[in-house]
Amino acid sequence: MKLRRITMSAVAGVAIAGGLVAVSASPAAATPQSCSHAKYSASAAVAICNSGTGNFRSVVSCQYSPYEGATRYVNGYGPWKAAGSGSPSYSYCPTVNGVYSYYKSDGIQIS
């Protein structure tokens, strides 16, 4: 009898904990949708999310050569935009110590 009560209490505790996890996960469910990103120019990228909630921004990965035979990488970030706003985010390759960097790849960051 005592073992049965302990087991029932343990099952109830797990069910309550599971319910709390499910409840606490839903407010943080910002999900931009219908997103795409692409190369915009030799040193820039563009991203847009046409629906959903939350924010997004464009990310461009760039490469540069500080001296002959060396290749380094740096990222450029666009401004945060609201999903579904119809407003794209543009990111640009930065200059590093006066050296221009150029497009290598692009992506999108979601918040």
C-alpha positions as YAML, in Angstrom:
chain: A
units: angstrom
residues:
- id: 1
  name: MET
  ca: [0.00, 0.00, 0.00]
- id: 2
  name: LYS
  ca: [2.79, 2.38, 0.95]
- id: 3
  name: LEU
  ca: [4.73, 1.52, -2.23]
- id: 4
  name: ARG
  ca: [1.62, 2.19, -4.31]
- id: 5
  name: ARG
  ca: [1.21, 5.70, -2.80]
- id: 6
  name: ILE
  ca: [4.88, 6.52, -3.50]
- id: 7
  name: THR
  ca: [4.53, 5.32, -7.08]
- id: 8
  name: MET
  ca: [1.34, 7.34, -7.59]
- id: 9
  name: SER
  ca: [3.03, 10.43, -6.11]
- id: 10
  name: ALA
  ca: [6.02, 9.98, -8.40]
- id: 11
  name: VAL
  ca: [3.77, 9.65, -11.47]
- id: 12
  name: ALA
  ca: [1.80, 12.75, -10.46]
- id: 13
  name: GLY
  ca: [5.04, 14.68, -9.91]
- id: 14
  name: VAL
  ca: [6.32, 13.74, -13.36]
- id: 15
  name: ALA
  ca: [2.99, 14.72, -14.95]
- id: 16
  name: ILE
  ca: [3.03, 18.10, -13.21]
- id: 17
  name: ALA
  ca: [6.66, 18.72, -14.15]
- id: 18
  name: GLY
  ca: [5.92, 17.73, -17.75]
- id: 19
  name: GLY
  ca: [2.98, 20.12, -17.82]
- id: 20
  name: LEU
  ca: [5.12, 22.96, -16.49]
- id: 21
  name: VAL
  ca: [7.73, 22.37, -19.15]
- id: 22
  name: ALA
  ca: [5.11, 22.49, -21.89]
- id: 23
  name: VAL
  ca: [3.59, 25.68, -20.48]
- id: 24
  name: SER
  ca: [6.93, 27.45, -20.04]
- id: 25
  name: ALA
  ca: [8.06, 26.58, -23.59]
- id: 26
  name: SER
  ca: [5.17, 28.26, -25.40]
- id: 27
  name: PRO
  ca: [5.89, 31.98, -24.68]
- id: 28
  name: ALA
  ca: [9.35, 31.67, -26.23]
- id: 29
  name: ALA
  ca: [7.97, 30.29, -29.49]
- id: 30
  name: ALA
  ca: [8.74, 33.22, -31.82]
- id: 31
  name: THR
  ca: [8.87, 31.62, -35.24]
- id: 32
  name: PRO
  ca: [9.54, 33.67, -38.36]
- id: 33
  name: GLN
  ca: [8.25, 31.78, -41.41]
- id: 34
  name: SER
  ca: [8.53, 31.88, -45.20]
- id: 35
  name: CYS
  ca: [12.13, 33.06, -44.87]
- id: 36
  name: SER
  ca: [14.71, 33.26, -47.62]
- id: 37
  name: HIS
  ca: [18.22, 34.67, -48.03]
- id: 38
  name: ALA
  ca: [20.51, 35.25, -50.99]
- id: 39
  name: LYS
  ca: [23.61, 36.96, -52.32]
- id: 40
  name: TYR
  ca: [22.82, 40.60, -53.03]
- id: 41
  name: SER
  ca: [26.13, 41.80, -54.49]
- id: 42
  name: ALA
  ca: [29.87, 41.00, -54.44]
- id: 43
  name: SER
  ca: [29.97, 42.12, -50.81]
- id: 44
  name: ALA
  ca: [26.41, 41.87, -49.47]
- id: 45
  name: ALA
  ca: [23.49, 39.54, -48.70]
- id: 46
  name: VAL
  ca: [19.75, 40.01, -48.16]
- id: 47
  name: ALA
  ca: [17.19, 38.11, -46.06]
- id: 48
  name: ILE
  ca: [13.43, 38.37, -45.57]
- id: 49
  name: CYS
  ca: [10.76, 36.53, -43.56]
- id: 50
  name: ASN
  ca: [7.28, 37.07, -45.01]
- id: 51
  name: SER
  ca: [5.21, 35.78, -42.09]
- id: 52
  name: GLY
  ca: [5.31, 34.51, -38.53]
- id: 53
  name: THR
  ca: [6.38, 36.23, -35.34]
- id: 54
  name: GLY
  ca: [9.72, 37.29, -33.90]
- id: 55
  name: ASN
  ca: [12.68, 38.92, -35.60]
- id: 56
  name: PHE
  ca: [15.33, 38.02, -38.15]
- id: 57
  name: ARG
  ca: [18.44, 39.51, -39.73]
- id: 58
  name: SER
  ca: [20.72, 38.83, -42.66]
- id: 59
  name: VAL
  ca: [24.21, 37.44, -42.08]
- id: 60
  name: VAL
  ca: [26.96, 37.47, -44.67]
- id: 61
  name: SER
  ca: [30.19, 35.50, -44.32]
- id: 62
  name: CYS
  ca: [33.09, 37.25, -46.04]
- id: 63
  name: GLN
  ca: [36.71, 36.54, -46.83]
- id: 64
  name: TYR
  ca: [39.67, 38.87, -47.18]
- id: 65
  name: SER
  ca: [43.44, 38.64, -47.60]
- id: 66
  name: PRO
  ca: [45.42, 40.80, -45.18]
- id: 67
  name: TYR
  ca: [48.57, 39.86, -47.13]
- id: 68
  name: GLU
  ca: [49.39, 37.63, -50.08]
- id: 69
  name: GLY
  ca: [48.78, 33.96, -49.39]
- id: 70
  name: ALA
  ca: [46.60, 34.54, -46.33]
- id: 71
  name: THR
  ca: [42.83, 34.24, -46.21]
- id: 72
  name: ARG
  ca: [40.77, 35.37, -43.23]
- id: 73
  name: TYR
  ca: [37.03, 35.31, -42.59]
- id: 74
  name: VAL
  ca: [34.68, 37.84, -41.02]
- id: 75
  name: ASN
  ca: [30.89, 38.17, -40.72]
- id: 76
  name: GLY
  ca: [28.66, 41.13, -41.45]
- id: 77
  name: TYR
  ca: [25.21, 41.50, -39.84]
- id: 78
  name: GLY
  ca: [22.15, 43.35, -41.04]
- id: 79
  name: PRO
  ca: [19.66, 45.13, -38.78]
- id: 80
  name: TRP
  ca: [16.99, 43.13, -36.97]
- id: 81
  name: LYS
  ca: [13.61, 43.23, -38.73]
- id: 82
  name: ALA
  ca: [10.17, 42.03, -37.65]
- id: 83
  name: ALA
  ca: [8.90, 38.90, -39.38]
- id: 84
  name: GLY
  ca: [5.96, 39.64, -41.64]
- id: 85
  name: SER
  ca: [6.82, 43.36, -41.94]
- id: 86
  name: GLY
  ca: [7.76, 43.03, -45.62]
- id: 87
  name: SER
  ca: [11.06, 44.74, -44.85]
- id: 88
  name: PRO
  ca: [14.27, 42.95, -45.91]
- id: 89
  name: SER
  ca: [17.49, 42.97, -43.90]
- id: 90
  name: TYR
  ca: [20.71, 43.72, -45.81]
- id: 91
  name: SER
  ca: [24.15, 42.74, -44.48]
- id: 92
  name: TYR
  ca: [27.45, 44.00, -45.85]
- id: 93
  name: CYS
  ca: [31.00, 42.70, -45.76]
- id: 94
  name: PRO
  ca: [33.07, 44.91, -43.47]
- id: 95
  name: THR
  ca: [36.53, 46.29, -44.14]
- id: 96
  name: VAL
  ca: [39.19, 45.03, -41.76]
- id: 97
  name: ASN
  ca: [42.15, 47.36, -41.12]
- id: 98
  name: GLY
  ca: [41.47, 49.04, -44.45]
- id: 99
  name: VAL
  ca: [41.25, 45.74, -46.37]
- id: 100
  name: TYR
  ca: [38.00, 45.04, -48.23]
- id: 101
  name: SER
  ca: [36.26, 41.72, -47.70]
- id: 102
  name: TYR
  ca: [34.09, 39.88, -50.22]
- id: 103
  name: TYR
  ca: [31.05, 37.61, -50.18]
- id: 104
  name: LYS
  ca: [31.64, 33.94, -49.35]
- id: 105
  name: SER
  ca: [28.20, 32.76, -48.20]
- id: 106
  name: ASP
  ca: [25.00, 34.02, -46.58]
- id: 107
  name: GLY
  ca: [22.46, 33.03, -43.99]
- id: 108
  name: ILE
  ca: [19.71, 34.21, -41.71]
- id: 109
  name: GLN
  ca: [19.66, 34.63, -37.94]
- id: 110
  name: ILE
  ca: [16.35, 34.29, -36.11]
- id: 111
  name: SER
  ca: [15.43, 35.72, -32.73]
...
